[in-house]
Amino acid sequence: MSERAAPFYCPYCGDEDLRPSEASEGRHGAWECAACNRAFQLKFLGLLARGVQRTDTGGDRI
């Protein structure tokens, strides 16, 4: 994936006025909220190993 993940709102205050953070080199993917003056970073942790869950409703099996 070559595109940067962009948040829609601040996880702290919920405001939508976000800008990419350019404060330091080691903070790739960091964002700044202009409303609450906080910086945060999005990070993909991985996929869950739950798989497809089946329900017994009489439908076709996946």
Backbone bond lengths (Angstrom), bond angles and torsions (degrees), N, CA, C in turn:
res aa  C-N    CA-C-N  psi(-1)  N-CA   C-N-CA  omega(-1)  CA-C   N-CA-C  phi
1 M - - - 1.451 - - 1.525 107.69 -
2 S 1.295 115.80 122.45 1.450 119.30 -176.62 1.524 112.87 -98.58
3 E 1.309 118.08 -16.59 1.459 119.96 -178.38 1.518 111.16 -87.14
4 R 1.301 115.61 151.03 1.458 123.33 179.83 1.527 109.42 -80.95
5 A 1.326 116.81 136.94 1.463 120.67 176.22 1.520 108.45 -73.13
6 A 1.316 116.55 126.10 1.464 120.95 -177.02 1.527 110.07 -113.23
7 P 1.322 117.30 124.16 1.469 120.17 177.63 1.529 110.33 -74.72
8 F 1.317 116.14 153.87 1.456 121.44 178.26 1.523 112.08 -92.89
9 Y 1.336 116.83 -25.03 1.461 120.79 -178.95 1.528 109.66 -153.16
10 C 1.323 115.69 160.76 1.459 122.27 178.71 1.532 109.69 -71.24
11 P 1.338 118.87 131.43 1.466 120.32 179.29 1.527 113.39 -71.65
12 Y 1.330 118.10 -11.34 1.465 121.83 -178.92 1.523 112.59 -94.99
13 C 1.355 116.23 -48.96 1.467 118.65 -175.33 1.522 113.42 -114.94
14 G 1.333 118.30 -13.52 1.457 121.39 178.02 1.519 114.62 86.39
15 D 1.311 118.73 -0.13 1.455 121.33 -179.13 1.528 110.31 -72.79
16 E 1.333 116.43 155.78 1.461 121.50 -176.87 1.527 113.49 -103.81
17 D 1.327 118.62 4.33 1.459 122.07 -178.89 1.529 109.46 -87.05
18 L 1.335 116.64 79.97 1.458 122.95 -176.18 1.523 110.26 -112.46
19 R 1.336 114.96 147.29 1.459 121.46 178.67 1.521 108.29 -137.78
20 P 1.344 117.11 146.48 1.472 118.60 174.99 1.521 110.54 -61.59
21 S 1.324 116.60 137.78 1.465 121.50 -179.31 1.520 109.47 -82.70
22 E 1.321 115.41 132.26 1.461 121.08 177.80 1.516 110.58 -120.48
23 A 1.323 118.06 24.41 1.463 122.57 -173.49 1.527 112.88 -69.21
24 S 1.327 117.62 -47.14 1.464 119.65 -177.24 1.514 110.45 -142.19
25 E 1.308 116.61 159.46 1.459 122.77 -175.82 1.534 113.31 -69.90
26 G 1.309 118.84 -35.52 1.452 121.86 -174.54 1.519 115.07 -78.76
27 R 1.311 118.84 5.82 1.465 121.60 -175.30 1.518 110.80 -113.59
28 H 1.317 117.32 56.69 1.460 121.25 178.90 1.527 110.14 -64.02
29 G 1.299 116.63 131.59 1.454 121.24 179.46 1.508 114.46 84.72
30 A 1.328 118.15 12.53 1.463 121.22 179.94 1.528 110.16 -83.82
31 W 1.320 115.70 148.70 1.462 122.74 -179.51 1.516 109.76 -128.38
32 E 1.323 116.52 150.15 1.462 122.65 178.14 1.523 109.10 -117.23
33 C 1.336 115.71 137.78 1.461 121.91 175.97 1.529 107.70 -100.16
34 A 1.331 116.21 124.18 1.463 120.42 -179.67 1.527 111.53 -75.21
35 A 1.326 118.08 -23.72 1.465 121.13 -176.83 1.530 112.34 -76.19
36 C 1.341 117.69 -47.24 1.467 119.94 -176.57 1.529 112.56 -108.27
37 N 1.338 117.19 0.74 1.464 123.23 175.58 1.527 112.15 59.77
38 R 1.342 116.39 40.98 1.464 121.63 177.56 1.520 109.48 -116.04
39 A 1.307 115.31 155.39 1.459 121.90 175.44 1.527 108.08 -117.33
40 F 1.323 115.78 143.69 1.460 120.57 178.82 1.517 108.60 -147.43
41 Q 1.341 115.70 168.42 1.449 120.81 -177.49 1.521 109.43 -134.66
42 L 1.318 116.14 138.56 1.456 121.54 175.33 1.517 108.24 -90.68
43 K 1.324 116.33 138.52 1.455 119.33 -179.64 1.524 109.22 -144.53
44 F 1.319 115.43 127.93 1.458 121.47 176.33 1.520 108.27 -83.05
45 L 1.314 117.36 122.37 1.461 121.17 -176.43 1.521 113.20 -91.15
46 G 1.324 118.17 -30.40 1.460 121.45 -179.38 1.508 111.18 140.85
47 L 1.303 115.35 178.27 1.461 121.35 179.85 1.521 110.24 -92.38
48 L 1.314 115.89 146.74 1.458 120.92 176.46 1.520 109.20 -80.60
49 A 1.299 117.30 150.08 1.462 122.11 -176.96 1.519 111.37 -96.43
50 R 1.306 117.46 36.01 1.463 120.28 -178.65 1.526 112.04 -81.02
51 G 1.321 118.07 -35.58 1.457 121.22 -177.63 1.512 110.93 74.11
52 V 1.315 115.83 -167.27 1.456 121.32 179.21 1.516 109.01 -84.19
53 Q 1.327 116.69 129.66 1.455 120.47 179.09 1.527 109.13 -95.71
54 R 1.315 115.19 135.35 1.456 121.46 -176.60 1.523 110.22 -97.50
55 T 1.314 115.91 140.59 1.469 120.55 172.94 1.532 108.06 -116.44
56 D 1.290 116.53 140.25 1.458 121.24 -179.50 1.519 110.74 -91.38
57 T 1.325 116.04 72.26 1.468 120.80 -179.81 1.518 112.06 -108.35
58 G 1.328 117.14 7.14 1.461 119.61 178.15 1.512 113.30 90.65
59 G 1.298 118.06 2.37 1.467 120.96 179.04 1.523 111.69 -84.73
60 D 1.299 114.69 -175.84 1.457 120.41 178.07 1.524 110.13 -70.40
61 R 1.335 114.84 145.38 1.460 120.29 176.26 1.508 110.15 -78.85
62 I 1.312 115.55 144.79 1.471 120.30 178.17 1.501 108.53 -92.29
